[in-house]
Amino acid sequence: MSLNDNSYKNIFYTLFFVVLLSLFYSANSMSISYGEALNVFKNTSLLTILTNSSIYIFGQNDIALRLPFILFYLLCLLLMFYLSKDFFKKQSDRYISLSIFMILPGLISASLLVNSAIVVTFLVLLYVLYYQKLKKHSYALLVLFLFVDNSFAILYLALFFFSLRHKDKKLLIISLVLFIISMSIYGFDSSGKPRGFLVDTFAIYATIFSPLLFIYFFYTVYRSGIKRERGLIWYIATTSLIFSFILSFRQRINIEDYAPYVVIFLPYMVRTFLHTIRVRLPQFRNKYYIISSLVLIVLFTNLFFTIVNKPLYMLVEDPKKHFIYKYDYVKQLALNLKENNINNIYTDDEKLSLRLKFYNINSGDEFYLTTKELKIYDYKFDIKYYGKIIYTAYIIKKI
């Protein structure tokens, strides 16, 4: 690593602007999903407030829909920048850690989708930074978190274990009470028989980090534990990991509830890896450079296909199996309808109807839309990407 600190800084800022532009490009190219449409039009939650506030200011479009979550992504980077200051002596190490954090698959996805994961990540980082700088816990934030999201029960549980280790009776009582209240308000489903979802959970975690990085995450959590390097972040990440594995024996977990608590562990991982390299003689460092190169290749490949994902339709037989399918085709369908002066439709697919509403295609009786193949119709719209049809809609004009 012969580059100086200034070179790492320049690389980081270049990557930052590339990622930021890519996020806005992706936000504009995606269609609203059914779940996101529910948050805009029907639900009453923090996500509803965020999305509708943005839409009110910037108009009803896809960038406005996703802008609050991109902003929370930027705030996460800012908090991680300040948080990582105490982890690294060298400024270059800090930029390496922040660059990897910036392109984590789970963080990139959370910044583009209307979900609470990126908001929770920001709030957890804010809490940890407050504790790190002031050496005390913010009980006001802990109470506030109770009304934000159900997943903060994990944070309360982690703080309970942390308080046992540090013999902090006040934190122990408050965290336990908040955990009980959170469980009573939101709860979690622990019913059912073991069905092998533990393997699925491993796979999902691997997609959040990338496979090699997740393996190293697992190793670093274990290593830090046996070496008694158990800071607050370690307790949060470990509690989330173990809790998610326990629940996975009986049910498929919602990974959005756990991802924010594990991605913040990244500085530990980078610090451990860089230390492992530097304690070895130069001739014994090659395998670590190879591993780090493979990790970076996978991370950048994932970033590329997150942004440029349409060509992947050519590789899947069933378009519905594409990871972005439920965020596709509706915007193009709405555009085709408008080009033919069709501004209201009736359809049996209520989910599609709600999604089209976002693009100002409202419910009406003049036209009927169906995806069932018809021999007689007035309009047929094929949504294609790279020559492959992923969605077909038939339109009948009612007399």
ZIPEZI-V316142 format. One record per backbone hydrogen bond with DSSP energy under -0.5 kcal/mol. NH is the residue of the N-H (numbers start at 1). CO is the residue of the C=O. If there is no record, write none. Layout:
nh,co
NH,CO
NH,CO
This chain:
nh,co
8,4
9,5
10,6
11,7
12,8
13,9
14,10
15,11
16,12
17,13
18,14
19,15
20,16
21,17
22,18
23,19
24,20
25,21
26,22
27,23
28,24
29,25
30,26
31,327
37,33
38,34
39,35
40,36
41,37
42,38
43,38
49,45
50,46
51,47
52,48
53,49
54,50
55,51
56,52
57,53
58,54
59,55
61,59
65,61
66,62
67,63
68,64
69,66
70,66
71,67
72,68
73,69
74,70
75,71
76,72
77,73
78,74
79,75
80,76
81,77
82,78
83,79
84,80
85,82
86,83
87,84
88,84
94,90
95,91
96,92
97,93
98,94
99,95
100,96
101,97
102,98
103,99
103,100
104,101
106,208
108,104
109,105
110,106
111,107
112,108
112,109
113,109
115,113
120,116
121,117
122,118
123,119
124,120
125,121
126,122
127,123
128,124
129,125
130,126
131,127
132,128
133,129
134,130
135,131
139,137
142,138
143,139
144,140
145,141
146,142
146,143
147,144
148,145
149,145
152,149
153,150
154,151
155,151
156,152
157,153
158,154
159,155
160,156
161,157
162,158
163,159
164,160
165,161
166,162
167,163
168,163
169,167
172,168
173,169
174,170
175,171
176,172
177,173
178,174
179,175
180,176
181,177
182,178
183,179
184,180
185,181
186,182
187,182
190,188
197,248
199,196
200,196
201,197
202,198
203,199
204,200
205,201
206,202
207,203
208,204
209,205
210,206
214,210
215,211
216,212
217,213
218,214
219,215
220,216
221,217
222,218
223,219
224,220
225,221
226,222
227,223
228,225
229,224
230,228
231,229
235,231
236,232
237,233
238,234
239,235
240,236
241,237
242,238
243,239
244,240
245,241
246,242
247,243
248,244
249,245
249,246
250,247
251,247
253,251
255,253
257,254
258,255
259,255
260,256
261,258
262,258
262,259
263,259
264,260
265,262
266,263
268,265
269,265
270,266
271,267
272,268
273,269
274,270
275,271
276,272
277,273
278,274
279,275
280,277
284,281
285,282
288,285
289,285
290,286
291,287
292,288
293,289
294,290
295,291
296,292
297,293
298,294
299,295
300,296
301,297
302,298
303,299
304,300
305,301
306,302
307,303
308,304
309,307
312,309
313,310
314,311
315,312
316,312
316,313
319,317
321,318
322,319
325,322
327,324
328,325
330,328
333,329
334,330
335,331
336,332
337,333
338,334
339,335
340,336
340,337
341,338
342,337
343,341
345,362
346,367
348,369
350,348
353,349
354,350
355,351
356,352
357,353
358,354
358,355
359,355
359,356
360,357
361,356
362,343
362,360
364,345
368,396
369,346
370,394
377,375
378,395
379,395
381,393
382,380
383,381
383,391
384,382
385,388
388,385
389,387
390,383
391,383
393,381
394,370
395,379
396,368
398,366
398,396
